[in-house]
């Protein structure tokens, strides 16, 4: 599921004409975050949005 979200995010960046270096950086950073989540056995992420 997270992999699908990452691919969708990357496609959105490409559609918005972000540079290839920016896209590569975002992809690498998110991949590292996913790997960290797996290694530390994180099951849920709670995000509080304040407006």
PyMOL Python script that loads the backbone (N, CA, C, O; Angstrom):
from pymol import cmd

cmd.read_pdbstr("""\
ATOM      1  N   UNK A   1       0.818  -1.194   0.000  1.00  0.00           N
ATOM      2  CA  UNK A   1       0.000   0.000   0.000  1.00  0.00           C
ATOM      3  C   UNK A   1       0.863   1.261   0.000  1.00  0.00           C
ATOM      4  O   UNK A   1       0.612   2.183  -0.776  1.00  0.00           O
ATOM      5  N   UNK A   2       1.869   1.307   0.857  1.00  0.00           N
ATOM      6  CA  UNK A   2       2.732   2.485   0.883  1.00  0.00           C
ATOM      7  C   UNK A   2       3.486   2.652  -0.425  1.00  0.00           C
ATOM      8  O   UNK A   2       3.719   3.769  -0.885  1.00  0.00           O
ATOM      9  N   UNK A   3       3.862   1.525  -1.017  1.00  0.00           N
ATOM     10  CA  UNK A   3       4.568   1.574  -2.292  1.00  0.00           C
ATOM     11  C   UNK A   3       3.683   2.210  -3.365  1.00  0.00           C
ATOM     12  O   UNK A   3       4.158   2.989  -4.191  1.00  0.00           O
ATOM     13  N   UNK A   4       2.394   1.869  -3.344  1.00  0.00           N
ATOM     14  CA  UNK A   4       1.448   2.447  -4.299  1.00  0.00           C
ATOM     15  C   UNK A   4       1.315   3.954  -4.095  1.00  0.00           C
ATOM     16  O   UNK A   4       1.252   4.717  -5.059  1.00  0.00           O
ATOM     17  N   UNK A   5       1.273   4.370  -2.842  1.00  0.00           N
ATOM     18  CA  UNK A   5       1.177   5.801  -2.541  1.00  0.00           C
ATOM     19  C   UNK A   5       2.419   6.549  -3.004  1.00  0.00           C
ATOM     20  O   UNK A   5       2.326   7.662  -3.523  1.00  0.00           O
ATOM     21  N   UNK A   6       3.576   5.933  -2.815  1.00  0.00           N
ATOM     22  CA  UNK A   6       4.819   6.558  -3.254  1.00  0.00           C
ATOM     23  C   UNK A   6       4.831   6.705  -4.775  1.00  0.00           C
ATOM     24  O   UNK A   6       5.224   7.750  -5.294  1.00  0.00           O
ATOM     25  N   UNK A   7       4.405   5.673  -5.483  1.00  0.00           N
ATOM     26  CA  UNK A   7       4.362   5.741  -6.946  1.00  0.00           C
ATOM     27  C   UNK A   7       3.400   6.827  -7.415  1.00  0.00           C
ATOM     28  O   UNK A   7       3.689   7.553  -8.367  1.00  0.00           O
ATOM     29  N   UNK A   8       2.261   6.935  -6.744  1.00  0.00           N
ATOM     30  CA  UNK A   8       1.284   7.971  -7.082  1.00  0.00           C
ATOM     31  C   UNK A   8       1.867   9.363  -6.824  1.00  0.00           C
ATOM     32  O   UNK A   8       1.678  10.280  -7.624  1.00  0.00           O
ATOM     33  N   UNK A   9       2.570   9.512  -5.712  1.00  0.00           N
ATOM     34  CA  UNK A   9       3.212  10.778  -5.371  1.00  0.00           C
ATOM     35  C   UNK A   9       4.253  11.156  -6.424  1.00  0.00           C
ATOM     36  O   UNK A   9       4.320  12.311  -6.845  1.00  0.00           O
ATOM     37  N   UNK A  10       5.059  10.192  -6.847  1.00  0.00           N
ATOM     38  CA  UNK A  10       6.088  10.437  -7.857  1.00  0.00           C
ATOM     39  C   UNK A  10       5.448  10.847  -9.178  1.00  0.00           C
ATOM     40  O   UNK A  10       5.931  11.763  -9.844  1.00  0.00           O
ATOM     41  N   UNK A  11       4.372  10.180  -9.560  1.00  0.00           N
ATOM     42  CA  UNK A  11       3.663  10.549 -10.792  1.00  0.00           C
ATOM     43  C   UNK A  11       3.134  11.977 -10.716  1.00  0.00           C
ATOM     44  O   UNK A  11       3.192  12.723 -11.694  1.00  0.00           O
ATOM     45  N   UNK A  12       2.623  12.346  -9.561  1.00  0.00           N
ATOM     46  CA  UNK A  12       2.118  13.714  -9.375  1.00  0.00           C
ATOM     47  C   UNK A  12       3.247  14.735  -9.528  1.00  0.00           C
ATOM     48  O   UNK A  12       3.059  15.786 -10.142  1.00  0.00           O
ATOM     49  N   UNK A  13       4.410  14.427  -8.975  1.00  0.00           N
ATOM     50  CA  UNK A  13       5.560  15.323  -9.118  1.00  0.00           C
ATOM     51  C   UNK A  13       5.966  15.459 -10.581  1.00  0.00           C
ATOM     52  O   UNK A  13       6.290  16.554 -11.041  1.00  0.00           O
ATOM     53  N   UNK A  14       5.947  14.348 -11.308  1.00  0.00           N
ATOM     54  CA  UNK A  14       6.298  14.378 -12.730  1.00  0.00           C
ATOM     55  C   UNK A  14       5.298  15.213 -13.516  1.00  0.00           C
ATOM     56  O   UNK A  14       5.684  15.974 -14.403  1.00  0.00           O
ATOM     57  N   UNK A  15       4.017  15.076 -13.196  1.00  0.00           N
ATOM     58  CA  UNK A  15       2.982  15.846 -13.891  1.00  0.00           C
ATOM     59  C   UNK A  15       3.128  17.338 -13.625  1.00  0.00           C
ATOM     60  O   UNK A  15       2.760  18.162 -14.463  1.00  0.00           O
ATOM     61  N   UNK A  16       3.665  17.683 -12.461  1.00  0.00           N
ATOM     62  CA  UNK A  16       3.859  19.086 -12.107  1.00  0.00           C
ATOM     63  C   UNK A  16       5.225  19.600 -12.548  1.00  0.00           C
ATOM     64  O   UNK A  16       5.632  20.704 -12.186  1.00  0.00           O
ATOM     65  N   UNK A  17       5.929  18.785 -13.333  1.00  0.00           N
ATOM     66  CA  UNK A  17       7.221  19.159 -13.921  1.00  0.00           C
ATOM     67  C   UNK A  17       8.317  19.470 -12.903  1.00  0.00           C
ATOM     68  O   UNK A  17       9.128  20.373 -13.106  1.00  0.00           O
ATOM     69  N   UNK A  18       8.328  18.714 -11.812  1.00  0.00           N
ATOM     70  CA  UNK A  18       9.442  18.836 -10.877  1.00  0.00           C
ATOM     71  C   UNK A  18      10.696  18.299 -11.561  1.00  0.00           C
ATOM     72  O   UNK A  18      10.610  17.444 -12.442  1.00  0.00           O
ATOM     73  N   UNK A  19      11.840  18.793 -11.160  1.00  0.00           N
ATOM     74  CA  UNK A  19      13.086  18.333 -11.776  1.00  0.00           C
ATOM     75  C   UNK A  19      13.346  16.874 -11.418  1.00  0.00           C
ATOM     76  O   UNK A  19      12.873  16.373 -10.398  1.00  0.00           O
ATOM     77  N   UNK A  20      14.103  16.207 -12.278  1.00  0.00           N
ATOM     78  CA  UNK A  20      14.404  14.790 -12.041  1.00  0.00           C
ATOM     79  C   UNK A  20      15.190  14.599 -10.744  1.00  0.00           C
ATOM     80  O   UNK A  20      15.038  13.584 -10.064  1.00  0.00           O
ATOM     81  N   UNK A  21      16.019  15.567 -10.409  1.00  0.00           N
ATOM     82  CA  UNK A  21      16.783  15.470  -9.153  1.00  0.00           C
ATOM     83  C   UNK A  21      15.873  15.604  -7.933  1.00  0.00           C
ATOM     84  O   UNK A  21      16.061  14.908  -6.935  1.00  0.00           O
ATOM     85  N   UNK A  22      14.903  16.484  -8.012  1.00  0.00           N
ATOM     86  CA  UNK A  22      13.954  16.641  -6.912  1.00  0.00           C
ATOM     87  C   UNK A  22      13.147  15.368  -6.729  1.00  0.00           C
ATOM     88  O   UNK A  22      12.955  14.903  -5.606  1.00  0.00           O
ATOM     89  N   UNK A  23      12.677  14.808  -7.827  1.00  0.00           N
ATOM     90  CA  UNK A  23      11.896  13.576  -7.775  1.00  0.00           C
ATOM     91  C   UNK A  23      12.731  12.442  -7.200  1.00  0.00           C
ATOM     92  O   UNK A  23      12.253  11.677  -6.362  1.00  0.00           O
ATOM     93  N   UNK A  24      13.964  12.333  -7.642  1.00  0.00           N
ATOM     94  CA  UNK A  24      14.854  11.284  -7.131  1.00  0.00           C
ATOM     95  C   UNK A  24      15.072  11.455  -5.627  1.00  0.00           C
ATOM     96  O   UNK A  24      15.057  10.478  -4.878  1.00  0.00           O
ATOM     97  N   UNK A  25      15.273  12.693  -5.192  1.00  0.00           N
ATOM     98  CA  UNK A  25      15.491  12.977  -3.778  1.00  0.00           C
ATOM     99  C   UNK A  25      14.263  12.608  -2.948  1.00  0.00           C
ATOM    100  O   UNK A  25      14.385  11.957  -1.911  1.00  0.00           O
ATOM    101  N   UNK A  26      13.087  13.022  -3.399  1.00  0.00           N
ATOM    102  CA  UNK A  26      11.850  12.700  -2.680  1.00  0.00           C
ATOM    103  C   UNK A  26      11.651  11.189  -2.609  1.00  0.00           C
ATOM    104  O   UNK A  26      11.272  10.652  -1.569  1.00  0.00           O
ATOM    105  N   UNK A  27      11.910  10.514  -3.722  1.00  0.00           N
ATOM    106  CA  UNK A  27      11.735   9.062  -3.773  1.00  0.00           C
ATOM    107  C   UNK A  27      12.685   8.372  -2.797  1.00  0.00           C
ATOM    108  O   UNK A  27      12.280   7.471  -2.063  1.00  0.00           O
ATOM    109  N   UNK A  28      13.944   8.795  -2.791  1.00  0.00           N
ATOM    110  CA  UNK A  28      14.929   8.205  -1.874  1.00  0.00           C
ATOM    111  C   UNK A  28      14.566   8.459  -0.414  1.00  0.00           C
ATOM    112  O   UNK A  28      14.645   7.553   0.415  1.00  0.00           O
ATOM    113  N   UNK A  29      14.169   9.692  -0.101  1.00  0.00           N
ATOM    114  CA  UNK A  29      13.813  10.028   1.278  1.00  0.00           C
ATOM    115  C   UNK A  29      12.624   9.214   1.765  1.00  0.00           C
ATOM    116  O   UNK A  29      12.625   8.718   2.891  1.00  0.00           O
ATOM    117  N   UNK A  30      11.615   9.079   0.920  1.00  0.00           N
ATOM    118  CA  UNK A  30      10.441   8.299   1.313  1.00  0.00           C
ATOM    119  C   UNK A  30      10.769   6.820   1.435  1.00  0.00           C
ATOM    120  O   UNK A  30      10.252   6.143   2.323  1.00  0.00           O
ATOM    121  N   UNK A  31      11.615   6.317   0.563  1.00  0.00           N
ATOM    122  CA  UNK A  31      12.027   4.917   0.657  1.00  0.00           C
ATOM    123  C   UNK A  31      12.768   4.658   1.964  1.00  0.00           C
ATOM    124  O   UNK A  31      12.569   3.623   2.599  1.00  0.00           O
ATOM    125  N   UNK A  32      13.612   5.591   2.360  1.00  0.00           N
ATOM    126  CA  UNK A  32      14.316   5.463   3.644  1.00  0.00           C
ATOM    127  C   UNK A  32      13.335   5.464   4.809  1.00  0.00           C
ATOM    128  O   UNK A  32      13.498   4.701   5.761  1.00  0.00           O
ATOM    129  N   UNK A  33      12.325   6.313   4.738  1.00  0.00           N
ATOM    130  CA  UNK A  33      11.323   6.375   5.792  1.00  0.00           C
ATOM    131  C   UNK A  33      10.557   5.051   5.879  1.00  0.00           C
ATOM    132  O   UNK A  33      10.297   4.558   6.977  1.00  0.00           O
ATOM    133  N   UNK A  34      10.195   4.477   4.729  1.00  0.00           N
ATOM    134  CA  UNK A  34       9.484   3.200   4.723  1.00  0.00           C
ATOM    135  C   UNK A  34      10.360   2.095   5.305  1.00  0.00           C
ATOM    136  O   UNK A  34       9.882   1.256   6.069  1.00  0.00           O
ATOM    137  N   UNK A  35      11.629   2.094   4.947  1.00  0.00           N
ATOM    138  CA  UNK A  35      12.561   1.096   5.471  1.00  0.00           C
ATOM    139  C   UNK A  35      12.692   1.241   6.984  1.00  0.00           C
ATOM    140  O   UNK A  35      12.685   0.245   7.708  1.00  0.00           O
ATOM    141  N   UNK A  36      12.810   2.471   7.458  1.00  0.00           N
ATOM    142  CA  UNK A  36      12.887   2.721   8.899  1.00  0.00           C
ATOM    143  C   UNK A  36      11.643   2.186   9.596  1.00  0.00           C
ATOM    144  O   UNK A  36      11.734   1.554  10.648  1.00  0.00           O
ATOM    145  N   UNK A  37      10.487   2.443   9.005  1.00  0.00           N
ATOM    146  CA  UNK A  37       9.235   1.954   9.588  1.00  0.00           C
ATOM    147  C   UNK A  37       9.205   0.443   9.699  1.00  0.00           C
ATOM    148  O   UNK A  37       8.723  -0.098  10.694  1.00  0.00           O
ATOM    149  N   UNK A  38       9.713  -0.237   8.697  1.00  0.00           N
ATOM    150  CA  UNK A  38       9.752  -1.705   8.728  1.00  0.00           C
ATOM    151  C   UNK A  38      10.735  -2.198   9.788  1.00  0.00           C
ATOM    152  O   UNK A  38      10.430  -3.130  10.533  1.00  0.00           O
ATOM    153  N   UNK A  39      11.907  -1.579   9.858  1.00  0.00           N
ATOM    154  CA  UNK A  39      12.940  -2.024  10.793  1.00  0.00           C
ATOM    155  C   UNK A  39      12.543  -1.792  12.242  1.00  0.00           C
ATOM    156  O   UNK A  39      12.911  -2.570  13.122  1.00  0.00           O
ATOM    157  N   UNK A  40      11.803  -0.735  12.490  1.00  0.00           N
ATOM    158  CA  UNK A  40      11.404  -0.418  13.862  1.00  0.00           C
ATOM    159  C   UNK A  40      10.021  -0.955  14.185  1.00  0.00           C
ATOM    160  O   UNK A  40       9.477  -0.703  15.260  1.00  0.00           O
ATOM    161  N   UNK A  41       9.455  -1.705  13.234  1.00  0.00           N
ATOM    162  CA  UNK A  41       8.161  -2.360  13.422  1.00  0.00           C
ATOM    163  C   UNK A  41       7.039  -1.365  13.684  1.00  0.00           C
ATOM    164  O   UNK A  41       6.149  -1.633  14.490  1.00  0.00           O
ATOM    165  N   UNK A  42       7.073  -0.240  13.023  1.00  0.00           N
ATOM    166  CA  UNK A  42       6.006   0.749  13.141  1.00  0.00           C
ATOM    167  C   UNK A  42       4.801   0.242  12.359  1.00  0.00           C
ATOM    168  O   UNK A  42       4.901  -0.063  11.171  1.00  0.00           O
ATOM    169  N   UNK A  43       3.678   0.159  13.032  1.00  0.00           N
ATOM    170  CA  UNK A  43       2.462  -0.346  12.398  1.00  0.00           C
ATOM    171  C   UNK A  43       1.494   0.774  12.021  1.00  0.00           C
ATOM    172  O   UNK A  43       0.768   0.660  11.033  1.00  0.00           O
ATOM    173  N   UNK A  44       1.481   1.837  12.789  1.00  0.00           N
ATOM    174  CA  UNK A  44       0.542   2.918  12.563  1.00  0.00           C
ATOM    175  C   UNK A  44       1.237   4.259  12.667  1.00  0.00           C
ATOM    176  O   UNK A  44       2.185   4.438  13.432  1.00  0.00           O
ATOM    177  N   UNK A  45       0.746   5.187  11.886  1.00  0.00           N
ATOM    178  CA  UNK A  45       1.268   6.544  11.930  1.00  0.00           C
ATOM    179  C   UNK A  45       0.098   7.473  12.199  1.00  0.00           C
ATOM    180  O   UNK A  45      -0.871   7.490  11.439  1.00  0.00           O
ATOM    181  N   UNK A  46       0.179   8.236  13.260  1.00  0.00           N
ATOM    182  CA  UNK A  46      -0.880   9.177  13.602  1.00  0.00           C
ATOM    183  C   UNK A  46      -0.402  10.583  13.261  1.00  0.00           C
ATOM    184  O   UNK A  46       0.650  11.035  13.716  1.00  0.00           O
ATOM    185  N   UNK A  47      -1.193  11.247  12.462  1.00  0.00           N
ATOM    186  CA  UNK A  47      -0.862  12.614  12.075  1.00  0.00           C
ATOM    187  C   UNK A  47      -2.025  13.505  12.479  1.00  0.00           C
ATOM    188  O   UNK A  47      -3.175  13.247  12.124  1.00  0.00           O
ATOM    189  N   UNK A  48      -1.716  14.538  13.213  1.00  0.00           N
ATOM    190  CA  UNK A  48      -2.737  15.493  13.600  1.00  0.00           C
ATOM    191  C   UNK A  48      -2.577  16.732  12.736  1.00  0.00           C
ATOM    192  O   UNK A  48      -1.519  17.361  12.716  1.00  0.00           O
ATOM    193  N   UNK A  49      -3.626  17.069  12.034  1.00  0.00           N
ATOM    194  CA  UNK A  49      -3.595  18.236  11.162  1.00  0.00           C
ATOM    195  C   UNK A  49      -4.297  19.373  11.873  1.00  0.00           C
ATOM    196  O   UNK A  49      -5.451  19.245  12.281  1.00  0.00           O
ATOM    197  N   UNK A  50      -3.604  20.474  12.018  1.00  0.00           N
ATOM    198  CA  UNK A  50      -4.223  21.644  12.636  1.00  0.00           C
ATOM    199  C   UNK A  50      -4.411  22.720  11.584  1.00  0.00           C
ATOM    200  O   UNK A  50      -3.507  23.020  10.804  1.00  0.00           O
ATOM    201  N   UNK A  51      -5.577  23.280  11.581  1.00  0.00           N
ATOM    202  CA  UNK A  51      -5.883  24.325  10.590  1.00  0.00           C
ATOM    203  C   UNK A  51      -6.309  25.589  11.259  1.00  0.00           C
ATOM    204  O   UNK A  51      -6.606  26.575  10.585  1.00  0.00           O
TER     205      UNK A  51
END
""", "prot")
cmd.dss("prot")
cmd.show_as("cartoon", "prot")
cmd.util.cbc("prot")
cmd.orient("prot")
